[in-house]
């Protein structure tokens, strides 16, 4: 094994304190410069990742706004459809054409739901890869946190809305023969009864459940609009903050 020897000093001569201090200082400076260089590399890497994450998030938000606009428009149509359903006269349900109208409106507007799902590719990366630590610009992290909170609220509102719709569908099953009514309607509209119960309480319960469905859908639509507004503002804010074209 090769052994390195320090240059020997002349016989009887000892190192001076100044020489020890200079050796220590050189070692300290080398370690410090290495530490500083590593921090600079890490800082530059984090800045690059930060820009990539924000740029990806902006693109996700832009695609979200397109989906949100469609969801708002479709939900608005559905609200109007349920409102039309509720105004079908309960006193004329013995008439086959009125039954057909009520069934068609029920199938079209109570048996479908418009659910918005945000594009969370970048947000998932931020959460799972510890990417939030690289988001350092003041206000950006808080703004993203608000956006995620709005997403959770929207999901919760949709779940509540879906539960209310399920109750309306259950009520529909008590007055319509849903197993055969759709086929009857399309094969013999206006000639075949599709209502199996004229019980006033059951019919009233169905109309009440439809009203609740409309109210829940209006609340969901209002949240969709607020989400679109915030998303639009967040896109503009992040683009300006990170100088994204």
Phi, psi and omega in degrees: 000130184283132181245130179264129179254139173290147178305132181282142176277158176308147184307127176085356182262131181257152176296140175277158179302323180299322180290319175300317182297319180294321177298315178299317181297319180295317178296316180299316180295322179296315180295317181296315180296322177296318178297316180296318180297319179295319178297320179296316178299316180295320179297316179295321178295316180296321179297320178295316179295320180301314180295318180298316179298313182293320178297319177294320180296318179300316179296320176298318180295321179296320177291327178297319183296325177295315180294320180298317180299319178293318180297319179296315180296316181292322179293323177298318178297319181294321177299316179296323180295317179293323177297320176296319178302314184294340181263006170291128187296123176292335182282350183245019184289349175285342178281129186297323180292329177289319176301315180299318179297315181296318179297314181299316179294322180295311181296322185284322189248342178258345182252029174211152179219142180258103182255129176269129174238121183287154175282102187253027180302307182291319179298322178296320178296319179297319181287313189278331183259010181068027185289342182297335182293338182271352178277099190248345182290136184302129177094332184295312183296318179296320181295321178292322178297320177297318179299316179296323178296319178295323177298316179296317179298322180293320178296318179295319179296320179294320179298318177294319179298317180296321178297320179292321177295322178300321179294320179296321179293322177298319178295324178297324180293342179275343180244340178251149167273084187291339179291330184236346188298319182296317179296316178300318184297315184283332180276319185224062180298137176079002182236342184239126178298139178244352177265131181256349179218128176255016179300123187298322181293319179294318180294317179296321178297323178294316179295320178296317179295326177293323177296316178299321179297319179295316180297316179297321181291324176297319178295319178295319179296323178296321178291324176300318180295317178296322180294320177297317180298314181293319180299319179297316178294321181294321177301310181297320182295313182292322178298319180289319182295324183251010177054053179260130181276000000 
